[in-house]
Amino acid sequence: MPTQDTKLLQGTLDMLILKTLSVSPLHGYGIGQRIVLMSDDVLRVEEGSLYPALYRIERQGWISSEWGVSDNNLRAKFYKLTRAGRKQLQVEEENWGRLADAVFKVMRTA
Amino acid sequence: MYWLRFIRLRLRGLLRKERVEEEMDAELRFHLMMRAQENVRNGMTPESAMLDARRRFGRLDSIKDAAREIKGGGMLGTLWQDARYGVRMMTKSPVFTAIAVLTLAAGVGANTAIFSVVNAVLLKALPYHNSRRLVLVSGADQSAGPVVLSPAEAQDFASQLTTLEDFAAMQTQSINLTGGAQPERVRGAFVTANFFEVFKLLPTAGRTFTRGEDQPGAERVVVVNEGFWRSRLNSDPELADRKVILNGEPYSVVGVVPNSFRHPLDAEVEIWTTVQRFPGYSERRDARFLFGIGHLRPDVTREQAQVEADTVAARMAQAYPSESAGRVAKVELLEERTVRNIRPILLALFAAVGCILLIACSNLANLTLARGTARQKEFALRSALGASRGRLARQLLTETTLLALLGGGIGLLLAGWGTDLLLAVNPGVLPRGEVRLDASVLLFTLGVSMLTGFLFGLAPAWQLSRFDLHTKLKESGSVVGEGAGALRARSVFVVVQMALALVLLAGGALFIKSFYRLLQVDPGFKSENLLTLEYRLPRNKYVESSAQWEFHRQVVEQLRAVPGVESAALIRGLPLTGNSSSIRITLPDRETPPGGQEPQVLFNTATPDYFATIGIPLVQGRLFNDGDRLDTPAVVVVNQTLARRFWPGQDPTGKQIKFVGGDDTPATIVGIVGDAKHDWLSEEQRPQIYDCYSQSPGFFATVVVRTKVEPTSLSQAVREAVWKVDKEQPVWKVRTVESLLAYNVADKRFLMLLMVVFAGLALTITAVGLYGVVNYTVGRRTHEIGVRMALGARAADVLKLVVSQGMRLALTGVCVGLLASLALTRFIQSLLFGVSATDALTLVSVSALLGGVALLACYVPARRATKVDPLIALRHE
């Protein structure tokens, strides 16, 4: 269990959501779960940030939504990546890589 | 792409709000369930599982709010909400809504109607190339005499005025058109060859004039407009051989111009020919009949052009002292000349409708304030539920703007009908057909409506901001009494309304009185049963004076023979037709004044029976008779004013008069006739001199016939009488003198009618407003009234109480209005005739009228109050 909730930047959360959905469509709860899983329990997304982020990304057109049935037979809204979303994910991945390298470089120089 | 999605999203948030909310709820609930289930799997009890899940969600509301922010309708959404709420409120109080909308419709409608006329007449540029820079150049004497130029003078101006970039000269006249089925009269213009170039007008067929075509000796050419080409020339595409016979001579048609071109100052003109064809053209410097027209250079002002023109005129006066001594030049903008007369009328009307709108606004502000008090509980509740003051104020403003837009829409409809009515009742003062509800008018209406809505929404919105809403909510039952501020505001509104209504009533009454005075003016002749028409002889057919006189004499004879004719005569310029000419005279029996300063009198030519026919009495001496012929000494008849001016207290018969610019033979005065108005009923009496047709026949004549029967029944017979003498002689302007009289006063009548309508409207709105306020106040004070009556007050006391409170306001308003009237009515003095703008009797009577109406407006609801059963009143909250 992490000792603190890592605060995620808004842009980063968007990127993570896109990445999660690049694997397969999911509902909101599932997205949150998958992020926890994929980050080995380090990143926990608060519900208060997840849904506004989802709605925002949807407004941008990077994901689309559809009502469906979940594994346990409950009605849920599923999100999936759009073509524009896939492109955006690539862009954000590149940007993030560049940012991470730069930060890393700065931190390396003692 | 993004924007499309954005709009779609917002629209969905707007239109499918419930669905969006539901979906959001469902989604969040699902998440909650999943979390709870997971917790249970991890070993929590169902209750604590749920609790934990909820806790993780934190403030559900703020998530929803954030989501709504993204998905919802945005600002448009809240506006839409407000609007729907407003509509609901409006349907709940239909009486208020109806009154408000109708009042607004009346106010906005009247304003729009007048504005559309103002727009068409005053604001729109004339339909000419660069029309705002067009100026009219005319001449003038020291004593405001004839304002035209001679061709020689026009040429000098053309070459010497550097401040104008082009210069043409023009004049219009009725022309005889023969060669068709019937002899016709057509309105034509005589212009210099560069005329069409000044207007940058290209012909649709053929050509316009070439240089030199306006010199004597050039071919006779004419340019016609499309209407003429279609009706008289059958749209013949081959112009080359077409000729028309104008004033007895053949002219070649060389070109056609579009119908959209209206000749300046005379829209009836259908054909244009060159200047030297004008009957009476001469190369003499004092043969004056032209106006100059041209564009100011881009960097030059009218004043600069005027200064230069003055210099040129002074130069001419020096170079040609006998012809041009004392003459000055006048340069005015064409636009100015066109609107000069109607501008004050339109501005007065615009001010009047502005007042009406203000009255309507204060009416509505009052009503809305009253309602605002009643809605306090509603607003207090909403405030407690989280609505901010700004939100509530926005709600109010949205409501009032909605009302205003609705009222404005209806007002637009009314304005449409109103302008149609105005044009139908058109006294010739308004331009026909160009008054339209076009874009600027619509914008105006929209702007005025929104402004109105905003203005009268401000009052209750402001009222709202002063209340402590929470306290109001806690108070049980109704609000007892209202804030002193609101009451004061309402009182101010009533006073303002009364004052404005009084000003309008005063204006209306003044116009009524002015019109009445005008109708009472004695024109100096008897206008009933008089038929008239005009004709002009072609020069080449009647070259000799004797031939001219023979024609005129025979016409009079034929006219006398028409059954139903009591008497017939000819006059050069009939009163009230606008035909008039002046002449300078010198009197041999006294010192000659210096050149240019000789006295000027109205000049006319008449046949002997003229005075009897039209009803001007002979005061002394004799009228013309058969003994006055071309070969006998020249005789004249003068009017009383002339006699009194130059020979006060003496008998002028036998005295002599000489005309400046004519030959040097004096004419002898043989008789004095009564005074008669000439151009306007409202003019001051001017000295007049008449000579006789038998001695100076000329080409132009106006027939005057007094009939025993209804005049128009003889129209054809009178025409034929002229045709019996020459069947090819066109005649025109067949009408009765009474119609001329009506036309003469038409603009004053028009103004009066409109002002009366507006004053009546103002009075009604004000009365309704006062009634509404008193009624409402009484309704709210039912409880208090009940108490009073239970404590022994009689009906009469209650009546007195309510009425006196209302009347106090009303009378204050009347006083303020009186002061305002005294200050403001002087601006309309120029439109009034025979009555002072501060006429005491008028002001007193309208004050009394307004006071009386106010009394009635207070009395009716007050009386209702007294009918209340005290027991019911006491129970009334």
Interface residues (C-beta under 8 A of the other chain):
Chain A: H27 G28 Y29 E46 E47 G48 Y51 P52 Y55 R56 R59 Q60 G61 W67 S70 N72 L74 R75 A76 K77
Chain B: M1 Y2 R5 F6 L9 E23 A26 E27 L28 F30 H31 M33 M34 R35 Q37 R56 F57 G58 R59 S62 I63 A66 A67 I70 K71
